[in-house]
Amino acid sequence: MAHINIEFTLFSAFYSPLISVMSGGFLKDEGLEADWTVSPPGVSAVKALEEGRADVIQSAPSQGFTSLAQGKAPTAVHFAQINEMDGFFITGRTPDPDFDWKKLEGAEVVLFGGGQPLAMFQYACHKAGIDFAKLKVISPGSAEAMDKAFREGKGQYVQQQGPFPQQLEADGVGHIVATCGPKIGPVAFSSLAARREWLGSDVAKAFMRAYAKTRAYMVATPAIEIARAEKSFFPEIDLEVLARCIASYQQLGCWTPHVEITRPAFEVALDVFAHFGTLKERYAYEQVCALPPSGG
């Protein structure tokens, strides 16, 4: 079997299409075996590409904006989407079926301190018509630190990726009141990236065949079946919690069947970072993205 190395910048059920290409047996069906790793906190998986330790990484097209702003050609080219929708939830202390985003103004909210999670959240606030400056922001650090802070009583609301909020609900600590994705709409949120030269290889073509089958599987398969296959990747998460998380992402439309990063979704990502204030110019699609490998 041919071998492939995969590295995640962040690891969560939000990235289930890349997890399921392994857990669902799709790589094996194409004659591939994989090893996977997670980057150390605060380190991008692009470093693994640069050092030759990874063939495919979980990243985001916005990663390319940073390199381009520094006048550098990005090491990684983003060739397929993982999520075409923001996958962060807002969890409150109590159930609130009538939640309105205006309730965040003046409230203590546990948020990521920067990067894409904060940029997307601020854009969602903008689209919701609220003033982000009126939030009382608490930023403890990593996703784990944020979860710990909320569990210890800090903040009235917390911004989290699944399955953290679903586990909070299962533990009776919090209640999901909103999702950020629908406020923003389809966007080039997270992606698969690799070196351009690797994309021309037979292994890349085999990987892409497996991944295309995985995309269809993510849409058509009951969440509980996907969760059972993925459970070994999430030893600390209850199976039912993992299934609820996966079902939420299916319903949100994060995992659309097409594999390519679309130009309209890329333009929305540019809008988000222009609003965030970190975009020096609107970059061309071809500077950051490429079409998926085909043929073979």
C-alpha positions in Angstrom: 0.0 0.0 0.0 1.1 3.6 -0.7 1.6 5.7 2.4 0.2 9.2 3.2 0.9 11.5 6.2 -1.9 13.7 7.3 -1.6 16.5 9.9 -4.4 18.5 11.5 -3.8 22.1 12.7 -6.8 21.6 15.0 -8.6 18.4 15.7 -12.3 18.2 16.3 -15.4 16.5 14.9 -15.9 19.6 12.7 -13.2 18.1 10.5 -15.0 14.8 10.2 -14.6 14.6 6.4 -10.8 14.2 6.8 -11.3 11.9 9.8 -13.9 9.7 7.9 -11.7 9.3 4.9 -9.6 7.2 7.3 -12.3 5.8 9.6 -14.7 4.9 6.8 -12.1 2.8 5.0 -12.0 5.1 1.9 -8.2 5.4 1.8 -7.8 1.7 2.2 -10.1 1.1 -0.7 -7.8 3.2 -2.9 -4.7 1.3 -1.7 -3.6 4.0 0.7 -2.7 3.8 4.4 -2.3 6.9 6.6 -0.6 8.1 9.7 -2.1 11.2 11.2 -0.8 13.8 13.7 -2.0 17.1 15.3 0.2 20.2 15.3 1.3 21.5 18.7 -0.9 24.3 20.1 -0.2 27.6 18.2 1.6 25.9 15.4 0.2 25.6 11.9 0.3 22.3 10.1 1.9 24.2 7.2 5.2 23.7 9.2 4.8 19.9 8.7 4.5 20.5 4.9 7.6 22.7 4.9 9.5 20.1 6.8 8.3 17.2 4.6 6.5 15.5 7.5 3.0 15.7 6.0 1.5 15.2 2.5 -1.9 16.6 3.3 -2.9 19.0 6.0 -6.1 20.4 7.5 -5.9 24.2 7.2 -7.9 27.2 5.9 -7.6 29.3 2.8 -7.1 32.4 5.1 -3.7 30.8 6.0 -2.5 31.9 2.5 -3.5 35.5 3.2 -0.9 35.7 5.9 1.9 34.6 3.7 0.8 36.8 0.8 0.6 39.8 3.2 4.3 39.2 4.0 5.2 39.1 0.3 5.8 35.4 0.3 4.4 32.7 -2.0 2.4 30.3 0.2 4.0 26.9 0.7 0.5 25.3 0.8 -2.1 25.3 -1.9 -5.6 24.8 -0.8 -7.2 22.2 -3.1 -10.4 21.0 -1.5 -12.9 22.1 1.1 -13.5 20.4 4.4 -16.1 22.9 5.7 -18.1 25.4 3.6 -19.8 26.9 6.7 -18.5 28.3 10.0 -18.9 25.5 12.6 -18.9 27.4 15.8 -21.7 27.3 18.3 -22.7 29.9 20.9 -23.6 28.2 24.2 -25.3 30.0 27.1 -25.9 29.1 30.7 -29.7 28.4 30.3 -32.0 27.3 27.5 -33.1 30.2 25.3 -35.3 29.3 22.4 -35.9 33.0 21.8 -32.2 33.9 21.7 -31.3 37.1 19.9 -27.8 38.1 19.1 -28.5 41.5 20.8 -28.2 39.6 24.1 -24.5 39.3 23.5 -24.1 43.1 23.8 -23.0 43.8 27.4 -22.6 40.1 28.2 -19.4 38.3 29.1 -18.5 36.1 26.2 -15.6 33.5 26.2 -14.0 33.8 22.8 -10.9 32.8 20.9 -8.3 35.6 21.1 -7.6 35.9 17.4 -7.2 34.2 14.1 -10.0 32.9 11.9 -12.3 32.0 14.8 -12.4 35.6 16.0 -12.5 37.0 12.5 -15.5 34.9 11.6 -17.2 35.6 14.9 -16.8 39.4 14.4 -18.2 39.1 10.9 -21.2 37.1 12.2 -21.8 39.8 14.7 -21.6 42.4 11.9 -24.1 40.4 9.9 -26.4 40.1 12.9 -26.4 43.8 13.3 -24.8 44.0 16.7 -21.8 46.0 18.0 -18.9 43.6 18.8 -17.2 46.4 20.8 -20.1 46.1 23.4 -19.2 42.5 24.2 -17.2 41.9 27.4 -14.7 39.5 25.9 -12.9 36.8 27.9 -10.1 35.0 26.1 -8.5 32.2 28.2 -6.5 30.8 25.3 -6.9 27.3 23.7 -10.2 25.5 23.0 -9.6 23.4 26.1 -8.8 26.4 28.3 -12.0 28.1 27.1 -14.1 25.0 27.9 -12.5 24.8 31.3 -13.2 28.5 32.0 -16.8 28.2 31.1 -17.2 25.1 33.2 -15.7 27.0 36.1 -18.3 29.7 35.8 -16.6 32.3 33.7 -18.7 34.0 31.0 -22.4 34.1 30.2 -21.7 32.7 26.7 -18.9 30.7 25.0 -17.9 30.2 21.4 -17.0 26.6 20.6 -16.6 24.1 17.9 -18.3 20.7 18.2 -18.2 18.4 20.1 -17.4 20.8 23.0 -20.8 22.4 23.2 -22.7 19.1 22.8 -20.7 17.7 25.7 -21.5 20.8 27.8 -25.2 20.1 27.1 -24.8 16.4 28.0 -23.1 17.5 31.3 -25.8 20.0 32.1 -23.3 22.9 32.1 -24.6 24.8 29.1 -27.2 25.1 26.3 -26.6 25.8 22.7 -28.5 29.0 21.8 -27.1 29.9 18.3 -24.8 28.9 15.4 -22.5 31.3 13.6 -22.6 29.7 10.2 -26.0 30.8 9.0 -25.2 34.5 9.7 -22.2 34.3 7.4 -23.4 31.8 4.8 -21.2 29.6 2.6 -17.6 30.5 3.0 -14.2 29.0 2.4 -13.7 28.1 6.0 -11.5 25.1 6.3 -9.6 23.2 3.7 -7.2 20.5 2.6 -3.8 21.8 1.6 -0.7 20.3 0.1 2.4 21.3 -1.9 1.7 22.0 -5.6 4.1 19.3 -6.7 2.4 16.6 -4.6 -1.0 17.4 -6.3 0.3 16.0 -9.6 1.2 12.6 -8.1 -0.7 9.3 -8.4 -1.0 9.2 -4.7 -2.8 12.6 -4.7 -5.2 11.4 -7.3 -6.0 8.2 -5.3 -6.4 10.4 -2.2 -8.9 12.6 -4.1 -10.9 9.7 -5.3 -11.2 8.5 -1.7 -12.1 12.0 -0.4 -14.8 12.5 -3.0 -16.5 9.3 -1.9 -16.1 10.5 1.7 -18.0 13.7 0.9 -20.9 11.8 -0.4 -20.8 9.5 2.6 -20.9 12.5 5.0 -24.1 13.7 3.5 -25.9 10.4 3.0 -25.0 8.4 6.2 -26.8 8.6 9.5 -24.8 10.5 12.1 -24.7 7.7 14.5 -23.0 5.4 11.9 -20.4 8.0 11.2 -19.9 8.5 14.9 -19.4 4.8 15.6 -16.7 4.7 12.9 -15.0 7.8 14.3 -15.3 6.9 18.0 -11.8 5.7 18.4 -10.6 9.2 17.4 -12.6 10.7 20.3 -12.0 8.5 23.3 -13.1 11.2 25.8 -16.4 12.0 24.0 -19.6 10.1 24.6 -20.8 8.3 21.4 -24.3 10.0 21.6 -22.6 13.4 22.0 -20.4 12.8 19.0 -23.4 11.7 16.9 -25.4 14.8 17.9 -22.4 17.0 16.9 -22.1 15.3 13.5 -25.9 15.6 12.9 -25.7 19.3 13.7 -22.9 19.8 11.1 -24.9 17.8 8.5 -27.9 20.0 9.2 -25.9 23.2 9.0 -24.6 22.2 5.5 -20.9 22.3 6.4 -20.2 19.2 4.4 -21.6 19.9 0.9 -21.0 17.1 -1.6 -18.7 19.0 -4.0 -15.0 18.8 -3.1 -13.6 22.0 -4.7 -13.3 25.4 -2.9 -15.7 27.5 -4.9 -14.8 31.1 -6.0 -17.9 32.6 -4.4 -17.0 30.9 -1.0 -13.4 32.2 -1.4 -14.7 35.8 -2.0 -16.7 35.6 1.2 -13.6 34.6 3.1 -11.9 37.8 1.7 -14.9 39.8 2.9 -14.5 38.4 6.4 -10.9 39.3 6.7 -11.4 42.7 5.1 -13.9 43.4 7.8 -11.5 42.0 10.4 -8.9 44.6 9.2 -6.1 42.2 8.4 -6.5 41.9 4.7 -4.0 44.2 2.8 -5.6 43.5 -0.6 -8.1 41.1 -2.2 -6.0 38.2 -3.4 -6.8 36.2 -6.5 -8.3 32.7 -6.1 -5.3 31.2 -8.0 -2.8 32.7 -5.5 -4.3 30.6 -2.7 -6.4 27.8 -4.2 -6.2 25.1 -6.9 -8.7 22.7 -8.3 -8.6 19.2 -6.8 -6.4 16.5 -8.5 -8.3 14.6 -11.1 -7.8 11.5 -13.2 -5.7 8.5 -12.4 
